[in-house]
């Protein structure tokens, strides 16, 4: 189940967002507008939702959360954007990565 939020996810929403992968939730976050899309099968689905709602491509980054280990990752094919100086599926820019991780902790504060 895909859920879009600008406030923290409830425990029930976390459970729904984790249905596809069990202990892992894919997330896409607009790091400027502070909007999170979670629970999609592929990151590009969340990216499209944010783009369709007016987000800028350069502000959208993907990754996920391992619920069992509480580890946040910044790994997604949508992150490969040479025009934004990101030639990897990892978020390379330290400031953007920190924003993404901080927002992930905010959105998933119920479980992290």
PyMOL commands that set and color helices and strands:
alter all, ss='L'
color gray80, all
select helices_A, chain A and resi 11-17+43-52+57-59+77-79+82-84+94-107
alter helices_A, ss='H'
color red, helices_A
select strands_A, chain A and resi 3-5+24-30+35-38+60-66+71-73
alter strands_A, ss='S'
color yellow, strands_A
deselect
rebuild
show_as cartoon
